[in-house]
Amino acid sequence: MKITTIYDLKPAFQQLLRPLMVWLANAGITPNQITWAALLLSVATGAAVVWTGGASWLLISIPLVLLVRMALNALDGMLAKEYQQQSRAGAMLNEMGDVVADAALYLPLGLLVGVSGVMVTLFVIVGIFAEMAGVLGAAIGGTRRYDGPMGKSDRAFLFGCIALLLGLGVAPGWWVDVLLGIAILLGGLTLVNRCRRGIAS
């Protein structure tokens, strides 16, 4: 049985972004430049969280940062496919960039007072393994796997919600650990699903 995730909204999201994709293509912007922009945005935001000690205004802005990053991640793939700009270097940059961007943006949350650094780190590690399993599906001759229930977009949604609540003044505590714990368990299930279906594809 297929588990529905936020990733399933990607076609509709891409359709909304199509006019912007055409504008970027006409402006000579390449897919790799967009991928780098998404990575740098995540690294800069994570560094700002560390620098400010998790300022409220910055935490509140993280959901917007994640939405922009999601749009950039969609646009680089659309440009590459529709304008014949796919390359091995671009594919490598895309996969590695996503993992590094996640770590750079999510790990600083674990430095905030009242938030478990161990839970945040486990959340990031499980996410990395899930993405590795997705890529290995293609590497062994099958297809790139995006199976849920806790894919990249789902992790971003959860993290954005946590950051928003913290930014709005909700005191960190057990609820953060519970949400991260559930995400870690679902991430483990995602890893298993991607491995199983990657082998079968």
Secondary structure per residue as TSV (DSSP state, phi and psi in degrees):
chain	resnum	aa	ss	phi	psi
A	1	M	-	360.0	129.6
A	2	K	-	-76.6	132.5
A	3	I	-	-95.5	123.8
A	4	T	-	-74.0	135.0
A	5	T	-	-132.0	173.8
A	6	I	G	-61.0	-27.5
A	7	Y	G	-57.4	-27.2
A	8	D	G	-67.2	-14.6
A	9	L	G	-84.7	-2.4
A	10	K	H	-56.5	-44.9
A	11	P	H	-57.3	-43.3
A	12	A	H	-66.7	-38.7
A	13	F	H	-64.3	-42.6
A	14	Q	H	-62.4	-37.9
A	15	Q	H	-62.4	-39.3
A	16	L	H	-64.4	-31.9
A	17	L	H	-86.9	-7.8
A	18	R	H	-56.2	-44.8
A	19	P	H	-59.7	-39.0
A	20	L	H	-67.3	-37.1
A	21	M	H	-60.9	-43.8
A	22	V	H	-63.2	-41.7
A	23	W	H	-63.4	-43.4
A	24	L	H	-63.6	-40.8
A	25	A	H	-63.1	-43.5
A	26	N	H	-66.8	-25.9
A	27	A	T	-84.2	-3.2
A	28	G	T	82.7	15.3
A	29	I	-	-77.1	133.4
A	30	T	-	-96.7	158.2
A	31	P	H	-56.7	-41.5
A	32	N	H	-65.1	-34.5
A	33	Q	H	-63.9	-38.1
A	34	I	H	-68.6	-39.7
A	35	T	H	-61.8	-43.4
A	36	W	H	-63.2	-38.5
A	37	A	H	-62.1	-42.6
A	38	A	H	-63.6	-41.5
A	39	L	H	-65.6	-46.9
A	40	L	H	-65.1	-36.0
A	41	L	H	-60.7	-44.1
A	42	S	H	-67.2	-44.4
A	43	V	H	-63.6	-43.1
A	44	A	H	-65.1	-40.4
A	45	T	H	-67.1	-43.8
A	46	G	H	-61.5	-41.5
A	47	A	H	-64.1	-36.6
A	48	A	H	-67.6	-36.3
A	49	V	H	-61.9	-43.6
A	50	V	H	-64.5	-46.5
A	51	W	H	-62.2	-40.0
A	52	T	H	-92.4	-4.2
A	53	G	T	70.3	24.4
A	54	G	S	80.4	51.0
A	55	A	-	-57.5	141.8
A	56	S	H	-56.8	-45.7
A	57	W	H	-61.2	-33.9
A	58	L	H	-73.7	-42.6
A	59	L	H	-62.2	-38.9
A	60	I	H	-64.5	-29.9
A	61	S	H	-80.2	-13.3
A	62	I	H	-61.2	-40.3
A	63	P	H	-57.3	-37.2
A	64	L	H	-67.4	-41.7
A	65	V	H	-58.8	-43.2
A	66	L	H	-66.3	-36.6
A	67	L	H	-66.1	-43.3
A	68	V	H	-62.8	-43.2
A	69	R	H	-63.1	-39.5
A	70	M	H	-62.5	-39.9
A	71	A	H	-65.1	-42.6
A	72	L	H	-63.6	-40.0
A	73	N	H	-64.2	-35.2
A	74	A	H	-72.6	-41.0
A	75	L	H	-65.9	-38.3
A	76	D	H	-64.5	-39.7
A	77	G	H	-68.4	-39.4
A	78	M	H	-63.4	-44.9
A	79	L	H	-62.1	-45.2
A	80	A	H	-60.8	-43.0
A	81	K	H	-76.2	-44.8
A	82	E	H	-83.3	-16.1
A	83	Y	T	-118.9	21.6
A	84	Q	T	49.7	50.5
A	85	Q	-	-117.5	22.9
A	86	Q	-	-71.9	143.9
A	87	S	-	-154.8	160.7
A	88	R	H	-65.4	-39.3
A	89	A	H	-63.2	-40.2
A	90	G	H	-66.0	-40.5
A	91	A	H	-64.1	-42.2
A	92	M	H	-64.5	-45.3
A	93	L	H	-61.8	-39.7
A	94	N	H	-63.5	-48.0
A	95	E	H	-69.7	-46.1
A	96	M	H	-68.2	-37.3
A	97	G	H	-62.8	-39.6
A	98	D	H	-62.3	-45.0
A	99	V	H	-66.5	-45.2
A	100	V	H	-65.4	-41.4
A	101	A	H	-62.6	-42.4
A	102	D	H	-59.5	-49.0
A	103	A	H	-62.0	-44.0
A	104	A	H	-65.3	-32.8
A	105	L	H	-88.2	-36.1
A	106	Y	H	-87.1	-39.4
A	107	L	G	-59.0	-37.3
A	108	P	G	-58.1	-23.2
A	109	L	G	-60.1	-32.4
A	110	G	G	-70.5	-10.4
A	111	L	G	-88.8	-10.4
A	112	L	S	-74.7	143.5
A	113	V	T	-62.2	128.2
A	114	G	T	93.9	-5.6
A	115	V	S	-108.7	132.3
A	116	S	-	-74.0	116.0
A	117	G	H	-64.1	-32.6
A	118	V	H	-65.5	-44.9
A	119	M	H	-65.7	-41.4
A	120	V	H	-63.6	-42.8
A	121	T	H	-63.3	-42.5
A	122	L	H	-63.5	-39.2
A	123	F	H	-58.4	-44.3
A	124	V	H	-68.8	-43.7
A	125	I	H	-62.7	-45.2
A	126	V	H	-61.7	-38.9
A	127	G	H	-62.0	-40.8
A	128	I	H	-62.7	-45.4
A	129	F	H	-65.1	-37.1
A	130	A	H	-64.0	-41.3
A	131	E	H	-68.9	-36.1
A	132	M	H	-61.9	-42.2
A	133	A	H	-63.4	-37.9
A	134	G	H	-61.8	-43.6
A	135	V	H	-68.5	-39.0
A	136	L	H	-64.6	-24.8
A	137	G	H	-56.6	-41.1
A	138	A	H	-76.7	-35.8
A	139	A	H	-64.0	-30.4
A	140	I	T	-93.2	12.3
A	141	G	T	101.7	3.4
A	142	G	S	-99.0	-133.3
A	143	T	-	-123.9	156.4
A	144	R	-	-64.5	124.2
A	145	R	-	-94.9	135.1
A	146	Y	-	-124.0	23.5
A	147	D	-	-61.2	150.1
A	148	G	-	-93.9	-163.2
A	149	P	S	-93.5	-0.2
A	150	M	S	-130.4	75.9
A	151	G	-	-85.1	-172.6
A	152	K	H	-58.3	-45.5
A	153	S	H	-67.3	-35.5
A	154	D	H	-68.4	-39.8
A	155	R	H	-63.9	-40.8
A	156	A	H	-63.7	-40.9
A	157	F	H	-62.6	-46.3
A	158	L	H	-62.6	-46.8
A	159	F	H	-63.0	-40.3
A	160	G	H	-62.1	-39.8
A	161	C	H	-64.9	-43.4
A	162	I	H	-62.7	-46.2
A	163	A	H	-62.2	-41.1
A	164	L	H	-63.2	-46.0
A	165	L	H	-63.1	-42.4
A	166	L	H	-63.6	-41.7
A	167	G	H	-64.7	-30.7
A	168	L	T	-80.8	-1.5
A	169	G	T	103.8	3.8
A	170	V	-	-69.7	124.9
A	171	A	-	-66.3	133.2
A	172	P	-	-67.1	155.1
A	173	G	S	172.5	-145.3
A	174	W	H	-59.7	-32.2
A	175	W	H	-64.8	-33.0
A	176	V	H	-66.9	-43.9
A	177	D	H	-62.4	-40.0
A	178	V	H	-63.1	-47.4
A	179	L	H	-62.8	-43.6
A	180	L	H	-66.8	-37.7
A	181	G	H	-62.4	-43.6
A	182	I	H	-62.9	-42.4
A	183	A	H	-63.7	-37.1
A	184	I	H	-65.6	-43.8
A	185	L	H	-63.2	-44.2
A	186	L	H	-67.2	-32.0
A	187	G	H	-65.4	-38.8
A	188	G	H	-63.7	-39.8
A	189	L	H	-65.6	-38.1
A	190	T	H	-61.1	-43.7
A	191	L	H	-58.3	-46.3
A	192	V	H	-63.5	-45.1
A	193	N	H	-60.7	-43.1
A	194	R	H	-68.1	-36.6
A	195	C	H	-65.3	-48.6
A	196	R	H	-61.6	-47.0
A	197	R	H	-78.3	-25.5
A	198	G	H	-66.1	-38.8
A	199	I	H	-69.0	-37.5
A	200	A	H	-80.3	-19.1
A	201	S	-	-77.5	360.0
